[in-house]
Structures are given as structure tokens and as C-alpha cells.
């Protein structure tokens, strides 16, 4: 394993996740590397076009090169292209935040998102991650992912909020319900005050390759509306599945 490459990528990761441009000293503290190593690595990233230096402060920030790469990778997911029109329709009908997620180990990654037009809305971002067992799209994918998907989960299961599922046995009971009703529910399990729904999208081999999700403040998702939207979400996921299978 190339430790130099690992440290270089970790440094770039810190820079991407930082809220503002960072100096060498700050990055050295975050990465526990020597300032001289940080400076040398930053110069390499600059030469490759991934990092630039602020003229005034001398601090470093990532360039749009990473965004270009990310967009090219995301566009390779056929489901993202196929789903976009259906997600837009669902967003207009529900007036809530709609997203498309895929499973990556024990987490989901948001591939696409359409924000709610309402002033108070759920927070998520394209490229962001969340623990699969705590969000509805993750549960929808775990419900159809078989033993391998469950084996990828950590033990014990993290509980970001008191509402999160306590153990694997309890989660498996929820996943049975997900399969029976066609959609998953998250009741403040990832973030307090935010609830959501998720339904799986299937490819030609009937493998769950993505999930459509809806997130909103819990106050806007009382039980009757929650399940009404769940059925709408499942219908949209089925439409995307049929369209994906036709490609």
C-alpha cells in the first residue's frame, strides 16, 4: 500500500470538506503531517490542477477539477439520467425534497437531489453520505440487498438519535415491513426533526440499484400523509424501474 499516496488523498479530502480555504498550519494540524510535507503535497496537487492558492491570504482551496470528475462519474450511473424526469414530477407534486441514493457499503450516497421550494426543508447534498440503517433510502436498499448488504453494516449499529434502530434484529424486522409495503420510513433516525421515505429502484436483473427518497420536517409528515406519500414514492420508483429496464 502506497502510504504517500494515501496521505496525499487524505489531505485533499480535508481540503474538500473544509468550510473555507485552509493554510498549511491548519492542514498540518488536521492531518497530523509535518508542515513541510503538507506544503510539498499541496504543490503537487496544484501542479495537477486540483488545488489553487488564494492570492491574498495564501490559503489553499480545491478547484472545479474535482467537480468535473465527480460529474463524469455520476453521469455513468444510467439510473441517474433515467430518474431525473420522474424525480422532477414527484418534487412538483409533493413540494418536498426529493433525492436519489445508492448503497455504498454501510452508507448511502446521494446521487441527485431536488430541493423543496418551502422555506423550511430537509438538508442533504449531492455526494453526501448517511448511515444506511438510519435513512429511508438506505433501508429500502438494505431490504433488497440480501445477506451481503447486512454484513457490511457495523456492529453495534451506531445510533445518531434516540429514534435510530437499536440492533440488527430490530432492523431486520423493519426490513420485512419495507418489503411488504413497498417503501421504507425514517422517523427522526438520522436527524432530529427530520423524517423521510424511500423506495427501491430495480434494474433488468431485478437488483435494487438505487432508491428514491423524500425528506421533510417531521411536522409536515403526520402518519396519514406519511403513508400517502410512501405510496406515491413507491409508484415513482416503479416507473423509474420500468424505464431503466427498457434501456
N, C-alpha and C positions, 0 to 999 in steps of 0.2 A: 504494500500500500504506500502510495506517494504522500508522505506527511507534509511536504512543502505545498503540494497542490491542495491538500485538504485545508491547510491554514489559509491559503490564498482565497479559496472559495468561501470559507467561514468569514473572512474579513469582508469580502464583497457582500455576503449575506447581512452582516451587521450594518453595512452602509445602506443597503436597500431598505432595511427595516427601520432605520433611524428616521425620526420626525423632521430632522433638519441636517444640513451639511455638517460633517464631523472633521475635527482636526486630528493630527497624528496622535497627540497625547490621549485624547478621548478614545480613539480606536485601540490604542495600545492597552488602555485600562479594560475595555470591553472584551478584547480578545486574549488578554494576558500574554501578548507578544512584546518583544523589545521594540521601542520606537524606531530603531534603525531598520528592523525587519518590516515594520508596518510601512515605513516610508518607501522602502525598496519594492514592496509588493504593490503599493499604490501606483508607483511609477510604471510597473509592468501593466497594471490594469489600464492606466492612461494610454500607454503605447498601443494597447489593443482596442482602445476606443470605448471601454466600458465605464470609465471614470473620468471626471473632469475636475479641475480645481477652480474655486471661486477667485476672481481677480482681486477683490478687496480683502477678504478675510483669510484667504489661503486655505480654507476648509475644502473638503472633498465631497462630491456627490456623484451618484450614478447617472449615466447618460440614458438617452432613449434607446440605445442599442439593445439593452435588456428588454425593453418593451417590444421592440421589433421581433426579437427572438421569441418572446412569450406569445405574441400574436400568431406567429407562424406555427408554433407548436399547438396552440389551441385550435387553429383552423384545421388541423389534421384530424380532429375529432369530428367525424361526419355528423354525429348526433347534435353537436352544437349548431351546425348550419341548418340541419333539418328542423330543429326545435324552435328556432328563433321566432318564426311567424306565429306558431302556436303559443309561445310564451307571451308574445305581444297581445294577442287576443285575450288571454287569461288575465293579464295585467289590467287591460281596459275594463274587463267585466268585473273584476274583484276590487280594483283600486287599492290593491295591496302589493307589497314587494314580492316579486317572483324571481326564482333563480333555478339554475340547472347545475347539478352536482354530480361528481363521480367519486367512486370509492378508491382511496389510496392507502392500503394497509388499514390502520386503525382510525384513519381520519377521512373526512370528505374534503374535496377541493371544489370551490365554486368556479364553474366554467363560464357561466353567463349570469346576468342579473338585470332586472328591470325594476327601478325604484318606484315605490308608491308615490303618487302625487300629493298625498296627505302630509301636513306639516310634522306630525308625529309618526315615525315609521321605524321599522326594524333595521338594525345595522348589519351589513355584511359587505364583502367586497370581492370582486373577481380575483381569483388567485388566492383568496383567503382559505383558511382551513378551520375545521371544527371536529371535535371527537365524534366519531360516527354514532356511538351509542347514545349520544345526548341530543342529537338533532333529528328531525323527521326524515330528511332525505337519507341520512345515514342509516336509520332504522329500516327504511324501505329497501335499501340495497342489502343490508345485512339479512333481512328476511328472505331474500332470494339468492344469497351468496353461498349457501351451504356451509359445511363444517370449516372449510379453509378460511372463510371470512371471519368466523367467530374465533378461530385460533389466532388470528392476527391481533385480537384485542388484548390490551394489557390486563394483568391480574395483580391486585384487585382493580376493578373498574374505577377510574377517577370520578369524583362527584363534584363538578364545578358549582352546583347549587344543591340545596337540600332536597329538591324535587327530582334530581337525577336518579336513574335506576341504580339500585344498591349492589346487585351482583348478577352474575351470568345467568343463573337460574331464573331470576325475575325478568331479565332481558329476554330470555327465550320464550317466556310466556307472552310477553308483548309482541314478539315477532310472529307467533302463531296468530294473534289477533290481526296483525298487519296483513298477513296472507289471506285471512278470511274476509276482511272488509275492503281490501284493495288499497289502503292508504295508511300511513303512519302518522302519529300525533306526538308532538313535543309540547309539554305543558311546563314552561319555565325551567327546563332541564339544563339548558346551556347558559342562558342569561335570564336573570330575574326580570319579570315584567314582560317577557317576550315569549310568545308561543308560535307554533308552526305546524305545517302539514307537509307530507312528502309522498310521492307515488313513483314507482319504478317504471323505467322505460326499457323495453326488451328488443334485442336485435333478431336477426334471422334465425339464430340458433336458440332463441328463447332464453338468452342470457341477459341478466339485468346489467345494462351497461351505463346507466345514468339514472338520475331521479329528478323529477320536477318538484320544486318546493315553493311554499308560501309562508312568509313570516309577517307577523304583525304584533303590535302591543296586545297583551293578553286581554285587556279591557274591550278590545274590538272583536274578540273571538269567544263569545259565550258558547256553551255547548251546542245549542241548535245551529248557530251559524258555522261553528267549527266543523260539524259533520256535513252540513250542506256544501261548504267549500271543499271538504275532503272528497266528496263525490264528484264535484266539478274538476278537481285536480286529477283524480283517477281517470276521468274521461279524457282530459287533455293528454295525460301520459299515454293512454291507449291510442290516441290519434297520432302522437309522435312515433310510437312503436310501429304502427301500420305504415306510416310514411317512411320510416327508416328501413323497414323490411322490404319496401318496394324499390329502394335504391339499388 
